[in-house]
Amino acid sequence: MTRLGASPLSMWRDIAHTNSDAIAQTLHALEQRLAHLRENLKTPELRDEFDRANRFRLRDPKKL
């Protein structure tokens, strides 16, 4: 986000307009994940979320 904020609007405006459906879907998915985390801050599910995040972080980018 800081990279976006430091970039000129003229560059990202065209990207956002061209990809608005995909960006909107991705933002919606992010909102859902954040809501899930918020709802599970005091449950054992939080541990599962951290485990999942750590596995994602340690993945091999060459296999993606």
N, CA, C and O atoms as a Maestro MAE file, in Angstrom:
{
 s_m_m2io_version
 :::
 2.0.0
}

f_m_ct {
 s_m_title
 :::
 protein
 m_atom[256] {
  # First column is atom index #
  i_m_mmod_type
  r_m_x_coord
  r_m_y_coord
  r_m_z_coord
  i_m_residue_number
  s_m_chain_name
  s_m_pdb_residue_name
  s_m_pdb_atom_name
  i_m_atomic_number
  :::
  1 25 0.814 -1.188 0.000 1 A "MET " " N  " 7
  2 3 0.000 0.000 0.000 1 A "MET " " CA " 6
  3 2 0.859 1.254 0.000 1 A "MET " " C  " 6
  4 15 0.488 2.256 -0.611 1 A "MET " " O  " 8
  5 25 1.998 1.212 0.674 2 A "THR " " N  " 7
  6 3 2.833 2.408 0.673 2 A "THR " " CA " 6
  7 2 3.406 2.664 -0.722 2 A "THR " " C  " 6
  8 15 3.606 3.813 -1.116 2 A "THR " " O  " 8
  9 25 3.668 1.593 -1.460 3 A "ARG " " N  " 7
  10 3 4.155 1.762 -2.833 3 A "ARG " " CA " 6
  11 2 3.078 2.433 -3.682 3 A "ARG " " C  " 6
  12 15 3.380 3.317 -4.484 3 A "ARG " " O  " 8
  13 25 1.837 2.019 -3.510 4 A "LEU " " N  " 7
  14 3 0.738 2.653 -4.237 4 A "LEU " " CA " 6
  15 2 0.624 4.122 -3.851 4 A "LEU " " C  " 6
  16 15 0.461 4.990 -4.709 4 A "LEU " " O  " 8
  17 25 0.709 4.391 -2.554 5 A "GLY " " N  " 7
  18 3 0.579 5.762 -2.079 5 A "GLY " " CA " 6
  19 2 1.694 6.672 -2.566 5 A "GLY " " C  " 6
  20 15 1.495 7.877 -2.721 5 A "GLY " " O  " 8
  21 25 2.861 6.100 -2.806 6 A "ALA " " N  " 7
  22 3 3.996 6.899 -3.260 6 A "ALA " " CA " 6
  23 2 4.042 7.044 -4.780 6 A "ALA " " C  " 6
  24 15 4.843 7.812 -5.313 6 A "ALA " " O  " 8
  25 25 3.183 6.308 -5.468 7 A "SER " " N  " 7
  26 3 3.181 6.337 -6.931 7 A "SER " " CA " 6
  27 2 2.218 7.398 -7.447 7 A "SER " " C  " 6
  28 15 1.292 7.805 -6.745 7 A "SER " " O  " 8
  29 25 2.444 7.842 -8.682 8 A "PRO " " N  " 7
  30 3 1.532 8.836 -9.256 8 A "PRO " " CA " 6
  31 2 0.170 8.218 -9.574 8 A "PRO " " C  " 6
  32 15 0.080 7.095 -10.070 8 A "PRO " " O  " 8
  33 25 -0.878 8.970 -9.279 9 A "LEU " " N  " 7
  34 3 -2.240 8.517 -9.570 9 A "LEU " " CA " 6
  35 2 -2.408 8.189 -11.045 9 A "LEU " " C  " 6
  36 15 -3.103 7.232 -11.386 9 A "LEU " " O  " 8
  37 25 -1.795 8.955 -11.916 10 A "SER " " N  " 7
  38 3 -1.981 8.749 -13.353 10 A "SER " " CA " 6
  39 2 -1.641 7.325 -13.786 10 A "SER " " C  " 6
  40 15 -2.271 6.783 -14.695 10 A "SER " " O  " 8
  41 25 -0.652 6.722 -13.142 11 A "MET " " N  " 7
  42 3 -0.266 5.360 -13.494 11 A "MET " " CA " 6
  43 2 -1.292 4.355 -12.977 11 A "MET " " C  " 6
  44 15 -1.747 3.492 -13.728 11 A "MET " " O  " 8
  45 25 -1.655 4.459 -11.718 12 A "TRP " " N  " 7
  46 3 -2.538 3.477 -11.085 12 A "TRP " " CA " 6
  47 2 -4.003 3.663 -11.455 12 A "TRP " " C  " 6
  48 15 -4.780 2.710 -11.399 12 A "TRP " " O  " 8
  49 25 -4.385 4.865 -11.827 13 A "ARG " " N  " 7
  50 3 -5.775 5.108 -12.216 13 A "ARG " " CA " 6
  51 2 -6.149 4.225 -13.397 13 A "ARG " " C  " 6
  52 15 -7.203 3.590 -13.389 13 A "ARG " " O  " 8
  53 25 -5.301 4.182 -14.403 14 A "ASP " " N  " 7
  54 3 -5.580 3.355 -15.577 14 A "ASP " " CA " 6
  55 2 -5.601 1.868 -15.226 14 A "ASP " " C  " 6
  56 15 -6.436 1.119 -15.734 14 A "ASP " " O  " 8
  57 25 -4.698 1.447 -14.371 15 A "ILE " " N  " 7
  58 3 -4.665 0.049 -13.938 15 A "ILE " " CA " 6
  59 2 -5.950 -0.283 -13.190 15 A "ILE " " C  " 6
  60 15 -6.553 -1.330 -13.427 15 A "ILE " " O  " 8
  61 25 -6.373 0.601 -12.287 16 A "ALA " " N  " 7
  62 3 -7.597 0.366 -11.515 16 A "ALA " " CA " 6
  63 2 -8.821 0.337 -12.425 16 A "ALA " " C  " 6
  64 15 -9.697 -0.509 -12.250 16 A "ALA " " O  " 8
  65 25 -8.892 1.235 -13.379 17 A "HIS " " N  " 7
  66 3 -10.037 1.265 -14.294 17 A "HIS " " CA " 6
  67 2 -10.089 0.000 -15.156 17 A "HIS " " C  " 6
  68 15 -11.161 -0.561 -15.383 17 A "HIS " " O  " 8
  69 25 -8.938 -0.436 -15.627 18 A "THR " " N  " 7
  70 3 -8.873 -1.606 -16.495 18 A "THR " " CA " 6
  71 2 -9.190 -2.894 -15.738 18 A "THR " " C  " 6
  72 15 -9.754 -3.830 -16.305 18 A "THR " " O  " 8
  73 25 -8.829 -2.937 -14.464 19 A "ASN " " N  " 7
  74 3 -8.966 -4.171 -13.669 19 A "ASN " " CA " 6
  75 2 -9.947 -4.015 -12.514 19 A "ASN " " C  " 6
  76 15 -9.812 -4.697 -11.498 19 A "ASN " " O  " 8
  77 25 -10.928 -3.134 -12.649 20 A "SER " " N  " 7
  78 3 -11.795 -2.818 -11.514 20 A "SER " " CA " 6
  79 2 -12.558 -4.031 -10.992 20 A "SER " " C  " 6
  80 15 -12.723 -4.163 -9.779 20 A "SER " " O  " 8
  81 25 -13.027 -4.916 -11.861 21 A "ASP " " N  " 7
  82 3 -13.760 -6.097 -11.387 21 A "ASP " " CA " 6
  83 2 -12.863 -7.012 -10.560 21 A "ASP " " C  " 6
  84 15 -13.254 -7.456 -9.480 21 A "ASP " " O  " 8
  85 25 -11.678 -7.290 -11.053 22 A "ALA " " N  " 7
  86 3 -10.745 -8.165 -10.326 22 A "ALA " " CA " 6
  87 2 -10.307 -7.527 -9.020 22 A "ALA " " C  " 6
  88 15 -10.200 -8.216 -8.005 22 A "ALA " " O  " 8
  89 25 -10.056 -6.242 -9.024 23 A "ILE " " N  " 7
  90 3 -9.648 -5.544 -7.799 23 A "ILE " " CA " 6
  91 2 -10.781 -5.564 -6.782 23 A "ILE " " C  " 6
  92 15 -10.550 -5.799 -5.596 23 A "ILE " " O  " 8
  93 25 -12.009 -5.317 -7.244 24 A "ALA " " N  " 7
  94 3 -13.159 -5.331 -6.344 24 A "ALA " " CA " 6
  95 2 -13.352 -6.717 -5.720 24 A "ALA " " C  " 6
  96 15 -13.637 -6.823 -4.528 24 A "ALA " " O  " 8
  97 25 -13.198 -7.772 -6.517 25 A "GLN " " N  " 7
  98 3 -13.329 -9.137 -5.995 25 A "GLN " " CA " 6
  99 2 -12.245 -9.447 -4.968 25 A "GLN " " C  " 6
  100 15 -12.514 -10.072 -3.942 25 A "GLN " " O  " 8
  101 25 -11.030 -9.012 -5.246 26 A "THR " " N  " 7
  102 3 -9.917 -9.253 -4.325 26 A "THR " " CA " 6
  103 2 -10.112 -8.484 -3.025 26 A "THR " " C  " 6
  104 15 -9.854 -9.016 -1.945 26 A "THR " " O  " 8
  105 25 -10.563 -7.243 -3.120 27 A "LEU " " N  " 7
  106 3 -10.834 -6.460 -1.910 27 A "LEU " " CA " 6
  107 2 -11.944 -7.094 -1.084 27 A "LEU " " C  " 6
  108 15 -11.876 -7.110 0.145 27 A "LEU " " O  " 8
  109 25 -12.958 -7.612 -1.751 28 A "HIS " " N  " 7
  110 3 -14.048 -8.288 -1.042 28 A "HIS " " CA " 6
  111 2 -13.531 -9.526 -0.302 28 A "HIS " " C  " 6
  112 15 -13.898 -9.765 0.848 28 A "HIS " " O  " 8
  113 25 -12.685 -10.303 -0.963 29 A "ALA " " N  " 7
  114 3 -12.099 -11.487 -0.329 29 A "ALA " " CA " 6
  115 2 -11.252 -11.091 0.879 29 A "ALA " " C  " 6
  116 15 -11.294 -11.755 1.915 29 A "ALA " " O  " 8
  117 25 -10.491 -10.019 0.748 30 A "LEU " " N  " 7
  118 3 -9.682 -9.530 1.867 30 A "LEU " " CA " 6
  119 2 -10.574 -9.093 3.028 30 A "LEU " " C  " 6
  120 15 -10.285 -9.397 4.185 30 A "LEU " " O  " 8
  121 25 -11.654 -8.382 2.720 31 A "GLU " " N  " 7
  122 3 -12.596 -7.964 3.768 31 A "GLU " " CA " 6
  123 2 -13.162 -9.170 4.507 31 A "GLU " " C  " 6
  124 15 -13.307 -9.139 5.729 31 A "GLU " " O  " 8
  125 25 -13.482 -10.228 3.775 32 A "GLN " " N  " 7
  126 3 -14.023 -11.429 4.399 32 A "GLN " " CA " 6
  127 2 -12.999 -12.093 5.308 32 A "GLN " " C  " 6
  128 15 -13.332 -12.531 6.409 32 A "GLN " " O  " 8
  129 25 -11.747 -12.167 4.846 33 A "ARG " " N  " 7
  130 3 -10.692 -12.772 5.674 33 A "ARG " " CA " 6
  131 2 -10.467 -11.969 6.945 33 A "ARG " " C  " 6
  132 15 -10.312 -12.537 8.026 33 A "ARG " " O  " 8
  133 25 -10.449 -10.634 6.814 34 A "LEU " " N  " 7
  134 3 -10.251 -9.785 7.989 34 A "LEU " " CA " 6
  135 2 -11.412 -9.928 8.967 34 A "LEU " " C  " 6
  136 15 -11.200 -9.952 10.179 34 A "LEU " " O  " 8
  137 25 -12.628 -10.023 8.455 35 A "ALA " " N  " 7
  138 3 -13.795 -10.213 9.324 35 A "ALA " " CA " 6
  139 2 -13.684 -11.552 10.045 35 A "ALA " " C  " 6
  140 15 -13.992 -11.646 11.234 35 A "ALA " " O  " 8
  141 25 -13.249 -12.582 9.336 36 A "HIS " " N  " 7
  142 3 -13.071 -13.901 9.953 36 A "HIS " " CA " 6
  143 2 -12.043 -13.831 11.087 36 A "HIS " " C  " 6
  144 15 -12.255 -14.388 12.165 36 A "HIS " " O  " 8
  145 25 -10.942 -13.147 10.833 37 A "LEU " " N  " 7
  146 3 -9.928 -12.987 11.883 37 A "LEU " " CA " 6
  147 2 -10.485 -12.226 13.078 37 A "LEU " " C  " 6
  148 15 -10.270 -12.619 14.225 37 A "LEU " " O  " 8
  149 25 -11.194 -11.149 12.812 38 A "ARG " " N  " 7
  150 3 -11.777 -10.352 13.895 38 A "ARG " " CA " 6
  151 2 -12.721 -11.198 14.742 38 A "ARG " " C  " 6
  152 15 -12.708 -11.105 15.969 38 A "ARG " " O  " 8
  153 25 -13.527 -12.012 14.101 39 A "GLU " " N  " 7
  154 3 -14.495 -12.843 14.815 39 A "GLU " " CA " 6
  155 2 -13.826 -13.940 15.630 39 A "GLU " " C  " 6
  156 15 -14.428 -14.467 16.566 39 A "GLU " " O  " 8
  157 25 -12.600 -14.291 15.293 40 A "ASN " " N  " 7
  158 3 -11.925 -15.409 15.960 40 A "ASN " " CA " 6
  159 2 -10.725 -15.003 16.789 40 A "ASN " " C  " 6
  160 15 -9.861 -15.831 17.079 40 A "ASN " " O  " 8
  161 25 -10.661 -13.743 17.174 41 A "LEU " " N  " 7
  162 3 -9.519 -13.276 17.963 41 A "LEU " " CA " 6
  163 2 -9.374 -14.006 19.296 41 A "LEU " " C  " 6
  164 15 -8.261 -14.142 19.804 41 A "LEU " " O  " 8
  165 25 -10.473 -14.472 19.864 42 A "LYS " " N  " 7
  166 3 -10.425 -15.126 21.175 42 A "LYS " " CA " 6
  167 2 -10.806 -16.597 21.098 42 A "LYS " " C  " 6
  168 15 -11.272 -17.175 22.080 42 A "LYS " " O  " 8
  169 25 -10.609 -17.198 19.937 43 A "THR " " N  " 7
  170 3 -10.950 -18.610 19.785 43 A "THR " " CA " 6
  171 2 -9.721 -19.398 19.352 43 A "THR " " C  " 6
  172 15 -8.731 -18.817 18.907 43 A "THR " " O  " 8
  173 25 -9.785 -20.721 19.483 44 A "PRO " " N  " 7
  174 3 -8.662 -21.549 19.008 44 A "PRO " " CA " 6
  175 2 -8.418 -21.407 17.505 44 A "PRO " " C  " 6
  176 15 -7.326 -21.712 17.024 44 A "PRO " " O  " 8
  177 25 -9.421 -20.950 16.767 45 A "GLU " " N  " 7
  178 3 -9.274 -20.751 15.323 45 A "GLU " " CA " 6
  179 2 -8.123 -19.792 15.006 45 A "GLU " " C  " 6
  180 15 -7.520 -19.887 13.937 45 A "GLU " " O  " 8
  181 25 -7.819 -18.883 15.910 46 A "LEU " " N  " 7
  182 3 -6.738 -17.926 15.676 46 A "LEU " " CA " 6
  183 2 -5.407 -18.641 15.467 46 A "LEU " " C  " 6
  184 15 -4.607 -18.236 14.624 46 A "LEU " " O  " 8
  185 25 -5.169 -19.703 16.234 47 A "ARG " " N  " 7
  186 3 -3.936 -20.486 16.069 47 A "ARG " " CA " 6
  187 2 -3.871 -21.088 14.659 47 A "ARG " " C  " 6
  188 15 -2.819 -21.083 14.020 47 A "ARG " " O  " 8
  189 25 -4.999 -21.600 14.192 48 A "ASP " " N  " 7
  190 3 -5.046 -22.171 12.848 48 A "ASP " " CA " 6
  191 2 -4.719 -21.114 11.791 48 A "ASP " " C  " 6
  192 15 -4.029 -21.396 10.812 48 A "ASP " " O  " 8
  193 25 -5.218 -19.909 11.997 49 A "GLU " " N  " 7
  194 3 -4.937 -18.830 11.050 49 A "GLU " " CA " 6
  195 2 -3.440 -18.505 11.011 49 A "GLU " " C  " 6
  196 15 -2.873 -18.292 9.939 49 A "GLU " " O  " 8
  197 25 -2.812 -18.468 12.180 50 A "PHE " " N  " 7
  198 3 -1.373 -18.197 12.230 50 A "PHE " " CA " 6
  199 2 -0.581 -19.340 11.604 50 A "PHE " " C  " 6
  200 15 0.404 -19.103 10.904 50 A "PHE " " O  " 8
  201 25 -1.004 -20.576 11.851 51 A "ASP " " N  " 7
  202 3 -0.340 -21.723 11.215 51 A "ASP " " CA " 6
  203 2 -0.442 -21.632 9.700 51 A "ASP " " C  " 6
  204 15 0.539 -21.859 8.992 51 A "ASP " " O  " 8
  205 25 -1.626 -21.300 9.208 52 A "ARG " " N  " 7
  206 3 -1.848 -21.177 7.769 52 A "ARG " " CA " 6
  207 2 -0.978 -20.050 7.193 52 A "ARG " " C  " 6
  208 15 -0.386 -20.208 6.126 52 A "ARG " " O  " 8
  209 25 -0.902 -18.937 7.885 53 A "ALA " " N  " 7
  210 3 -0.090 -17.805 7.417 53 A "ALA " " CA " 6
  211 2 1.393 -18.169 7.390 53 A "ALA " " C  " 6
  212 15 2.107 -17.793 6.461 53 A "ALA " " O  " 8
  213 25 1.851 -18.892 8.393 54 A "ASN " " N  " 7
  214 3 3.264 -19.291 8.420 54 A "ASN " " CA " 6
  215 2 3.590 -20.267 7.304 54 A "ASN " " C  " 6
  216 15 4.658 -20.178 6.697 54 A "ASN " " O  " 8
  217 25 2.685 -21.197 7.024 55 A "ARG " " N  " 7
  218 3 2.915 -22.126 5.910 55 A "ARG " " CA " 6
  219 2 2.970 -21.364 4.595 55 A "ARG " " C  " 6
  220 15 3.804 -21.658 3.739 55 A "ARG " " O  " 8
  221 25 2.084 -20.387 4.432 56 A "PHE " " N  " 7
  222 3 2.087 -19.582 3.208 56 A "PHE " " CA " 6
  223 2 3.397 -18.811 3.077 56 A "PHE " " C  " 6
  224 15 3.977 -18.733 1.993 56 A "PHE " " O  " 8
  225 25 3.856 -18.243 4.187 57 A "ARG " " N  " 7
  226 3 5.086 -17.447 4.184 57 A "ARG " " CA " 6
  227 2 6.297 -18.297 3.817 57 A "ARG " " C  " 6
  228 15 7.219 -17.811 3.163 57 A "ARG " " O  " 8
  229 25 6.300 -19.546 4.228 58 A "LEU " " N  " 7
  230 3 7.456 -20.422 4.000 58 A "LEU " " CA " 6
  231 2 7.399 -21.176 2.682 58 A "LEU " " C  " 6
  232 15 8.300 -21.956 2.371 58 A "LEU " " O  " 8
  233 25 6.338 -20.948 1.899 59 A "ARG " " N  " 7
  234 3 6.193 -21.675 0.640 59 A "ARG " " CA " 6
  235 2 7.332 -21.324 -0.311 59 A "ARG " " C  " 6
  236 15 8.000 -20.302 -0.159 59 A "ARG " " O  " 8
  237 25 7.529 -22.172 -1.268 60 A "ASP " " N  " 7
  238 3 8.554 -21.971 -2.289 60 A "ASP " " CA " 6
  239 2 7.933 -21.160 -3.430 60 A "ASP " " C  " 6
  240 15 7.078 -21.681 -4.146 60 A "ASP " " O  " 8
  241 25 8.342 -19.898 -3.618 61 A "PRO " " N  " 7
  242 3 7.748 -19.066 -4.688 61 A "PRO " " CA " 6
  243 2 7.928 -19.672 -6.074 61 A "PRO " " C  " 6
  244 15 7.161 -19.357 -6.983 61 A "PRO " " O  " 8
  245 25 8.923 -20.534 -6.256 62 A "LYS " " N  " 7
  246 3 9.168 -21.143 -7.553 62 A "LYS " " CA " 6
  247 2 8.066 -22.134 -7.910 62 A "LYS " " C  " 6
  248 15 7.873 -22.449 -9.084 62 A "LYS " " O  " 8
  249 25 7.330 -22.636 -6.887 63 A "LYS " " N  " 7
  250 3 6.276 -23.620 -7.121 63 A "LYS " " CA " 6
  251 2 4.925 -22.967 -7.361 63 A "LYS " " C  " 6
  252 15 3.949 -23.668 -7.630 63 A "LYS " " O  " 8
  253 25 4.839 -21.653 -7.272 64 A "LEU " " N  " 7
  254 3 3.556 -20.982 -7.475 64 A "LEU " " CA " 6
  255 2 3.225 -20.780 -8.918 64 A "LEU " " C  " 6
  256 15 2.173 -20.227 -9.238 64 A "LEU " " O  " 8
  :::
 }
 m_bond[255] {
  # First column is bond index #
  i_m_from
  i_m_to
  i_m_order
  :::
  1 1 2 1
  2 2 3 1
  3 3 4 2
  4 3 5 1
  5 5 6 1
  6 6 7 1
  7 7 8 2
  8 7 9 1
  9 9 10 1
  10 10 11 1
  11 11 12 2
  12 11 13 1
  13 13 14 1
  14 14 15 1
  15 15 16 2
  16 15 17 1
  17 17 18 1
  18 18 19 1
  19 19 20 2
  20 19 21 1
  21 21 22 1
  22 22 23 1
  23 23 24 2
  24 23 25 1
  25 25 26 1
  26 26 27 1
  27 27 28 2
  28 27 29 1
  29 29 30 1
  30 30 31 1
  31 31 32 2
  32 31 33 1
  33 33 34 1
  34 34 35 1
  35 35 36 2
  36 35 37 1
  37 37 38 1
  38 38 39 1
  39 39 40 2
  40 39 41 1
  41 41 42 1
  42 42 43 1
  43 43 44 2
  44 43 45 1
  45 45 46 1
  46 46 47 1
  47 47 48 2
  48 47 49 1
  49 49 50 1
  50 50 51 1
  51 51 52 2
  52 51 53 1
  53 53 54 1
  54 54 55 1
  55 55 56 2
  56 55 57 1
  57 57 58 1
  58 58 59 1
  59 59 60 2
  60 59 61 1
  61 61 62 1
  62 62 63 1
  63 63 64 2
  64 63 65 1
  65 65 66 1
  66 66 67 1
  67 67 68 2
  68 67 69 1
  69 69 70 1
  70 70 71 1
  71 71 72 2
  72 71 73 1
  73 73 74 1
  74 74 75 1
  75 75 76 2
  76 75 77 1
  77 77 78 1
  78 78 79 1
  79 79 80 2
  80 79 81 1
  81 81 82 1
  82 82 83 1
  83 83 84 2
  84 83 85 1
  85 85 86 1
  86 86 87 1
  87 87 88 2
  88 87 89 1
  89 89 90 1
  90 90 91 1
  91 91 92 2
  92 91 93 1
  93 93 94 1
  94 94 95 1
  95 95 96 2
  96 95 97 1
  97 97 98 1
  98 98 99 1
  99 99 100 2
  100 99 101 1
  101 101 102 1
  102 102 103 1
  103 103 104 2
  104 103 105 1
  105 105 106 1
  106 106 107 1
  107 107 108 2
  108 107 109 1
  109 109 110 1
  110 110 111 1
  111 111 112 2
  112 111 113 1
  113 113 114 1
  114 114 115 1
  115 115 116 2
  116 115 117 1
  117 117 118 1
  118 118 119 1
  119 119 120 2
  120 119 121 1
  121 121 122 1
  122 122 123 1
  123 123 124 2
  124 123 125 1
  125 125 126 1
  126 126 127 1
  127 127 128 2
  128 127 129 1
  129 129 130 1
  130 130 131 1
  131 131 132 2
  132 131 133 1
  133 133 134 1
  134 134 135 1
  135 135 136 2
  136 135 137 1
  137 137 138 1
  138 138 139 1
  139 139 140 2
  140 139 141 1
  141 141 142 1
  142 142 143 1
  143 143 144 2
  144 143 145 1
  145 145 146 1
  146 146 147 1
  147 147 148 2
  148 147 149 1
  149 149 150 1
  150 150 151 1
  151 151 152 2
  152 151 153 1
  153 153 154 1
  154 154 155 1
  155 155 156 2
  156 155 157 1
  157 157 158 1
  158 158 159 1
  159 159 160 2
  160 159 161 1
  161 161 162 1
  162 162 163 1
  163 163 164 2
  164 163 165 1
  165 165 166 1
  166 166 167 1
  167 167 168 2
  168 167 169 1
  169 169 170 1
  170 170 171 1
  171 171 172 2
  172 171 173 1
  173 173 174 1
  174 174 175 1
  175 175 176 2
  176 175 177 1
  177 177 178 1
  178 178 179 1
  179 179 180 2
  180 179 181 1
  181 181 182 1
  182 182 183 1
  183 183 184 2
  184 183 185 1
  185 185 186 1
  186 186 187 1
  187 187 188 2
  188 187 189 1
  189 189 190 1
  190 190 191 1
  191 191 192 2
  192 191 193 1
  193 193 194 1
  194 194 195 1
  195 195 196 2
  196 195 197 1
  197 197 198 1
  198 198 199 1
  199 199 200 2
  200 199 201 1
  201 201 202 1
  202 202 203 1
  203 203 204 2
  204 203 205 1
  205 205 206 1
  206 206 207 1
  207 207 208 2
  208 207 209 1
  209 209 210 1
  210 210 211 1
  211 211 212 2
  212 211 213 1
  213 213 214 1
  214 214 215 1
  215 215 216 2
  216 215 217 1
  217 217 218 1
  218 218 219 1
  219 219 220 2
  220 219 221 1
  221 221 222 1
  222 222 223 1
  223 223 224 2
  224 223 225 1
  225 225 226 1
  226 226 227 1
  227 227 228 2
  228 227 229 1
  229 229 230 1
  230 230 231 1
  231 231 232 2
  232 231 233 1
  233 233 234 1
  234 234 235 1
  235 235 236 2
  236 235 237 1
  237 237 238 1
  238 238 239 1
  239 239 240 2
  240 239 241 1
  241 241 242 1
  242 242 243 1
  243 243 244 2
  244 243 245 1
  245 245 246 1
  246 246 247 1
  247 247 248 2
  248 247 249 1
  249 249 250 1
  250 250 251 1
  251 251 252 2
  252 251 253 1
  253 253 254 1
  254 254 255 1
  255 255 256 2
  :::
 }
}
